[in-house]
Amino acid sequence: MFCPIINLAKELINIPSISPLDLGCQNIIAKRLSNIGFTVEMMNFKDTCNLWATRGKGKTLTLLGHTDVVHPGKICRWNTLPFESIVKDGMLFGRGSADMKGALAAMVVAVERCVASVPKHNGRLSFLITSDEESSAINGTKKVLEKLNLRNEKIDYCLVGEPSSSNILGDVIKNGRRGSMTANLSIYGIQGHVAYPQFAKNPIHFVIPFLSSLLSTKWSFGNINFPSTSMQLTDIRSGNGGNNIIPGEIFVQFNFRFGNDITSDNIKDIVNKLLSKHLLKYDINWNISAKPFLTQSGDLLKTVKNVVKHVGGIIPKVLTTGGTSDGRFFSIMGAQVVELGLINKTIHKVNEYAKVVDLQLLTKMYENIIKDLIF
């Protein structure tokens, strides 16, 4: 038998909970939390399972995580089966070991240890666990917090277990994330035969100068908290595949990741001016999936930094890089939000793994953070 953290992580990894499925992961966690005095409430919305559990009263620390994982891809490319976890050479292999069933196991075991040592603690501990973080993020954390907000629930601190570390456990913690905004652009021409271009207008030809301007634009320079805004083309489509047809329209999709030194309206305005400059006939639809958020200071950030330093022996970098996380929904409620998790080098890849020693150390870090803030 392995230690409690590894046993629980293996149990969760062995369940093929591809987003937005949970398939019983949360039931395992709910039973363990109920056994140590948590009040557990399941808040399921449509195809998404959500667990909200609380213990105690007072200032609230929420441990945030997700039981869903991304698809493993082609099984033949794995050295081990993705949903049959195995410990080999000091590493726990399996889909979700790093993102983020390993961290969930560490959180649960850390809380069990804290409660065993101090059954009557001062503040309130809570868990919010969803199964749609890796997919739409519509019916998970966002919906639960909307419901909690209607009940006037106050959350002071949110510790997110996403894999924040780069090379060594704790070398990076996240105190915020950039916003994400996608443009879906359709540019129109006139369809025709390639042999008679005088009777057509080719939108592919029109879009090239625009894309060149788009790629050469400096959107923002960033600041002390956020890197400069980045833009990436994610899709270009036109025509029906015929080599003798000039298409009538072209679809272009591009995504922005931006901090608080520029607004979504600023970005839209720049894009619209570029479109007008190139005299394009177009329709554009914008989707803002996340706004930037930041915890610049406070008890949570101070505590996490101190614990990583004293338990892990490393001074962490405090960054806002990477994709979005469900921590953004807590920030809207006024909570302090910090992410501390495992090394992210193998997340979403074949042969995903987490080091056993890191899982044990992360559990100790979580335990100390909980005691310093709540107990």
Legacy VTK file of the C-alpha trace (Angstrom):
# vtk DataFile Version 3.0
C-alpha trace
ASCII
DATASET POLYDATA
POINTS 375 float
0.000 0.000 0.000
1.075 3.544 -0.706
0.682 6.579 1.536
-2.829 8.136 1.872
-2.158 10.855 -0.724
-1.064 8.408 -3.391
-3.869 5.963 -2.618
-6.513 8.662 -3.027
-4.872 10.112 -6.132
-4.761 6.664 -7.745
-8.409 6.037 -6.890
-9.426 9.288 -8.589
-7.142 8.862 -11.614
-8.528 5.394 -12.293
-11.933 6.937 -13.008
-12.093 8.114 -16.664
-13.812 11.411 -15.878
-13.290 13.137 -19.227
-14.802 16.629 -19.048
-17.582 17.334 -18.194
-18.052 13.884 -16.640
-17.305 13.150 -12.990
-18.330 9.466 -12.852
-18.196 9.230 -9.055
-14.975 11.088 -8.204
-16.835 13.664 -6.157
-18.718 10.950 -4.267
-15.382 9.577 -3.060
-14.318 13.011 -1.848
-17.755 13.792 -0.374
-17.658 10.633 1.766
-14.235 11.482 3.166
-15.249 15.054 3.928
-18.506 13.946 5.566
-16.527 11.595 7.797
-14.609 14.552 9.265
-17.615 16.785 9.881
-18.116 18.662 6.616
-21.609 19.546 5.446
-21.673 18.412 1.826
-24.023 19.772 -0.819
-24.144 18.584 -4.395
-25.022 21.394 -6.814
-25.327 19.753 -10.209
-26.279 21.783 -13.263
-27.116 19.971 -16.510
-24.182 17.680 -17.372
-21.871 19.088 -14.694
-21.327 17.749 -11.172
-20.376 20.222 -8.444
-19.520 19.663 -4.806
-19.764 22.388 -2.164
-18.660 21.387 1.338
-18.162 23.475 4.474
-16.908 23.018 8.026
-16.855 25.631 10.792
-17.771 29.317 10.915
-16.026 32.606 10.356
-13.478 33.682 7.764
-13.704 31.265 4.863
-10.911 29.562 2.954
-12.153 27.705 -0.121
-10.046 24.968 -1.681
-10.878 24.975 -5.397
-10.384 22.108 -7.813
-11.869 19.961 -10.547
-12.358 16.238 -11.089
-12.651 16.383 -14.877
-9.689 15.722 -17.148
-8.929 16.213 -20.827
-9.138 13.335 -23.289
-6.036 11.110 -23.193
-5.682 11.092 -26.969
-4.386 7.961 -28.678
-3.916 5.284 -26.029
-1.176 3.623 -28.082
1.058 6.626 -27.456
0.970 6.110 -23.694
3.600 3.956 -22.006
0.996 3.117 -19.361
-2.787 3.102 -19.563
-4.040 6.626 -18.805
-6.814 5.483 -16.479
-4.910 2.684 -14.759
-2.542 4.713 -12.598
0.854 3.302 -11.775
3.780 4.410 -9.617
7.078 3.877 -11.368
10.515 5.351 -10.682
9.060 7.681 -8.058
6.379 9.076 -10.369
2.611 8.634 -10.430
1.498 8.183 -14.036
-2.051 8.681 -15.294
-4.376 11.238 -16.826
-5.074 13.860 -14.169
-2.090 13.057 -11.966
-0.784 16.622 -12.429
-3.988 18.334 -13.595
-5.398 18.056 -11.078
-6.470 14.921 -9.243
-3.090 14.741 -7.543
-3.582 18.180 -6.008
-7.156 17.311 -5.040
-5.889 14.283 -3.149
-3.300 16.490 -1.443
-5.980 18.973 -0.434
-8.285 16.325 1.027
-5.536 14.601 3.006
-4.192 17.966 4.224
-7.645 18.893 5.530
-8.049 15.491 7.184
-4.772 16.019 9.024
-5.690 19.566 10.048
-9.083 18.540 11.421
-7.569 15.574 13.264
-5.091 17.874 15.004
-7.518 20.749 15.698
-11.156 19.527 15.556
-12.522 22.870 16.788
-10.884 25.392 14.496
-11.658 29.106 14.341
-12.537 29.823 10.709
-14.517 28.035 8.025
-13.014 25.560 5.598
-14.765 24.834 2.316
-14.301 22.880 -0.899
-15.681 23.738 -4.300
-15.050 20.993 -6.821
-16.462 20.975 -10.351
-16.370 18.697 -13.395
-16.434 21.234 -16.233
-13.212 23.227 -15.735
-11.582 21.563 -18.740
-14.554 22.190 -21.022
-17.118 24.981 -21.091
-16.762 26.279 -17.488
-20.417 27.321 -17.739
-22.247 24.974 -15.370
-19.516 24.532 -12.788
-17.792 27.016 -10.504
-19.561 29.975 -12.089
-23.054 28.566 -11.449
-22.215 27.441 -7.909
-20.894 30.871 -6.961
-23.974 32.524 -8.433
-26.084 30.358 -6.144
-23.866 31.020 -3.125
-24.011 34.739 -3.837
-27.816 34.634 -3.676
-27.427 33.073 -0.215
-25.052 35.888 0.796
-22.178 33.458 1.309
-18.894 35.285 1.831
-15.588 33.737 0.764
-12.440 35.485 1.940
-9.713 33.283 0.470
-9.560 30.890 -2.482
-6.620 28.510 -2.836
-6.597 26.957 -6.316
-4.841 23.625 -6.861
-4.063 24.122 -10.552
-0.540 23.027 -11.602
1.238 26.353 -11.221
4.844 25.148 -10.793
7.310 25.177 -13.705
10.416 23.168 -12.787
10.387 22.710 -9.012
7.334 22.418 -6.784
6.472 25.913 -5.591
8.828 27.806 -7.897
5.809 29.643 -9.345
2.546 30.628 -7.732
-0.187 32.544 -9.528
-1.832 35.624 -8.028
-3.964 36.310 -11.078
-4.560 35.434 -14.694
-4.913 37.284 -17.964
-8.236 37.814 -19.643
-9.213 35.848 -22.743
-11.202 37.221 -25.670
-11.896 35.596 -29.041
-12.886 37.268 -32.300
-14.919 35.333 -34.885
-14.583 37.283 -38.123
-16.305 36.701 -41.461
-15.034 38.694 -44.458
-17.145 38.770 -47.608
-16.279 38.893 -51.300
-18.046 37.635 -54.413
-17.870 33.990 -55.443
-16.868 33.159 -58.986
-14.841 31.033 -61.379
-11.061 31.272 -61.002
-10.737 31.712 -64.778
-12.868 34.865 -64.643
-11.563 36.845 -61.657
-12.923 40.073 -63.155
-16.411 38.870 -62.204
-15.508 37.967 -58.616
-13.922 39.413 -55.492
-11.601 37.076 -53.628
-11.853 37.597 -49.822
-8.658 35.570 -49.310
-6.716 38.211 -51.207
-8.414 40.983 -49.209
-7.720 39.421 -45.838
-3.955 39.006 -46.278
-3.062 42.708 -45.817
-5.427 42.876 -42.834
-3.828 39.828 -41.212
-0.409 41.333 -41.783
-1.499 44.465 -39.914
-3.083 42.363 -37.193
0.126 40.397 -36.655
2.345 43.464 -36.589
0.246 45.442 -34.093
1.687 46.002 -30.620
-1.385 45.654 -28.449
0.071 46.600 -25.085
3.399 46.631 -23.279
2.288 44.952 -20.061
3.137 46.154 -16.556
4.613 44.907 -13.298
1.710 42.461 -12.842
0.915 41.304 -16.364
2.934 40.502 -19.489
2.154 42.297 -22.750
-1.029 41.378 -24.584
-0.680 38.505 -27.020
-2.742 37.683 -30.109
-2.827 34.330 -31.879
-4.649 33.270 -35.038
-6.502 30.048 -34.256
-8.511 29.286 -37.399
-8.811 30.291 -41.089
-11.400 28.708 -43.393
-12.802 29.472 -46.839
-14.379 27.837 -49.882
-15.604 24.312 -50.423
-12.342 22.700 -51.523
-12.795 23.218 -55.251
-9.672 24.454 -57.025
-11.676 26.313 -59.662
-13.863 28.386 -57.328
-13.120 31.797 -55.871
-14.805 31.656 -52.440
-17.426 34.166 -51.442
-16.263 34.540 -47.858
-13.491 33.651 -45.443
-13.706 32.954 -41.709
-10.887 33.988 -39.391
-10.671 33.368 -35.649
-8.132 34.945 -33.321
-7.671 35.082 -29.558
-6.264 37.742 -27.235
-4.743 37.191 -23.798
-4.604 40.537 -21.994
-3.860 42.059 -18.614
-5.148 45.150 -16.844
-3.084 47.615 -18.897
-5.614 47.415 -21.731
-9.356 46.824 -21.852
-11.404 44.561 -24.081
-13.005 47.683 -25.576
-9.544 49.057 -26.435
-8.735 45.848 -28.316
-12.046 45.835 -30.165
-11.549 49.445 -31.191
-8.086 48.742 -32.645
-9.373 45.725 -34.609
-12.353 47.661 -35.976
-10.063 50.471 -37.130
-7.837 47.967 -38.938
-10.871 46.441 -40.654
-12.062 49.866 -41.760
-8.579 50.820 -42.935
-8.514 47.820 -45.294
-12.052 48.553 -46.590
-13.356 45.097 -45.729
-16.961 43.999 -45.774
-17.327 41.913 -42.638
-19.226 40.667 -39.619
-17.424 40.161 -36.318
-18.554 38.437 -33.147
-16.643 38.764 -29.881
-16.585 36.304 -26.996
-14.993 37.343 -23.693
-14.519 34.101 -21.772
-12.464 35.620 -18.956
-11.537 39.027 -17.615
-8.117 39.590 -16.028
-7.955 39.325 -12.240
-5.273 40.020 -9.675
-4.585 39.576 -5.964
-1.789 42.059 -5.358
-1.504 41.642 -1.605
-3.271 40.221 1.431
-3.084 37.432 3.984
-3.473 34.624 1.452
-0.634 35.679 -0.848
1.634 36.408 2.117
0.853 33.044 3.725
1.369 31.008 0.553
4.704 32.694 -0.143
5.908 32.088 3.429
4.808 28.447 3.454
6.463 27.675 0.120
9.650 29.293 1.405
9.754 27.484 4.750
8.298 24.104 3.757
9.665 23.879 0.223
12.869 25.799 0.756
12.285 28.000 -2.285
11.226 31.607 -2.855
8.393 31.468 -5.392
7.951 33.729 -8.373
4.536 35.380 -8.333
3.175 35.400 -11.895
-0.035 35.809 -13.894
1.043 33.806 -16.944
-0.731 30.822 -18.465
-4.331 30.274 -19.400
-7.453 31.053 -17.430
-8.613 29.330 -14.260
-11.831 29.125 -12.273
-10.205 31.418 -9.728
-11.500 34.293 -11.880
-15.042 33.656 -10.634
-13.949 34.022 -6.992
-12.151 37.266 -7.747
-15.450 38.786 -8.890
-16.830 38.044 -5.393
-13.974 39.980 -3.792
-12.017 36.962 -2.565
-8.232 36.828 -2.470
-7.137 34.183 -4.998
-3.813 32.337 -5.221
-2.860 29.221 -7.195
-0.378 26.676 -5.877
-0.050 23.273 -7.479
2.142 20.654 -9.088
4.629 20.960 -11.950
2.809 21.598 -15.226
5.272 20.183 -17.769
3.200 17.072 -18.600
-0.347 18.372 -18.247
-2.621 17.573 -21.213
0.164 15.406 -22.678
0.547 11.657 -23.076
2.300 9.972 -20.140
1.183 12.682 -17.720
2.759 12.251 -14.303
3.414 13.821 -10.913
6.355 13.085 -8.644
5.407 11.169 -5.499
7.663 13.386 -3.369
5.953 16.467 -4.802
2.521 15.144 -3.883
3.707 14.544 -0.326
5.332 17.976 -0.106
2.318 19.723 -1.630
0.111 18.097 1.013
2.357 19.521 3.729
2.228 22.961 2.108
-1.565 22.896 1.965
-1.699 21.744 5.582
0.444 24.666 6.733
-1.499 27.213 4.679
-4.786 26.014 6.167
-3.464 26.147 9.724
-1.926 29.593 9.304
-5.087 31.125 7.809
-7.963 29.352 9.516
-6.831 27.473 12.629
LINES 1 376
375 0 1 2 3 4 5 6 7 8 9 10 11 12 13 14 15 16 17 18 19 20 21 22 23 24 25 26 27 28 29 30 31 32 33 34 35 36 37 38 39 40 41 42 43 44 45 46 47 48 49 50 51 52 53 54 55 56 57 58 59 60 61 62 63 64 65 66 67 68 69 70 71 72 73 74 75 76 77 78 79 80 81 82 83 84 85 86 87 88 89 90 91 92 93 94 95 96 97 98 99 100 101 102 103 104 105 106 107 108 109 110 111 112 113 114 115 116 117 118 119 120 121 122 123 124 125 126 127 128 129 130 131 132 133 134 135 136 137 138 139 140 141 142 143 144 145 146 147 148 149 150 151 152 153 154 155 156 157 158 159 160 161 162 163 164 165 166 167 168 169 170 171 172 173 174 175 176 177 178 179 180 181 182 183 184 185 186 187 188 189 190 191 192 193 194 195 196 197 198 199 200 201 202 203 204 205 206 207 208 209 210 211 212 213 214 215 216 217 218 219 220 221 222 223 224 225 226 227 228 229 230 231 232 233 234 235 236 237 238 239 240 241 242 243 244 245 246 247 248 249 250 251 252 253 254 255 256 257 258 259 260 261 262 263 264 265 266 267 268 269 270 271 272 273 274 275 276 277 278 279 280 281 282 283 284 285 286 287 288 289 290 291 292 293 294 295 296 297 298 299 300 301 302 303 304 305 306 307 308 309 310 311 312 313 314 315 316 317 318 319 320 321 322 323 324 325 326 327 328 329 330 331 332 333 334 335 336 337 338 339 340 341 342 343 344 345 346 347 348 349 350 351 352 353 354 355 356 357 358 359 360 361 362 363 364 365 366 367 368 369 370 371 372 373 374
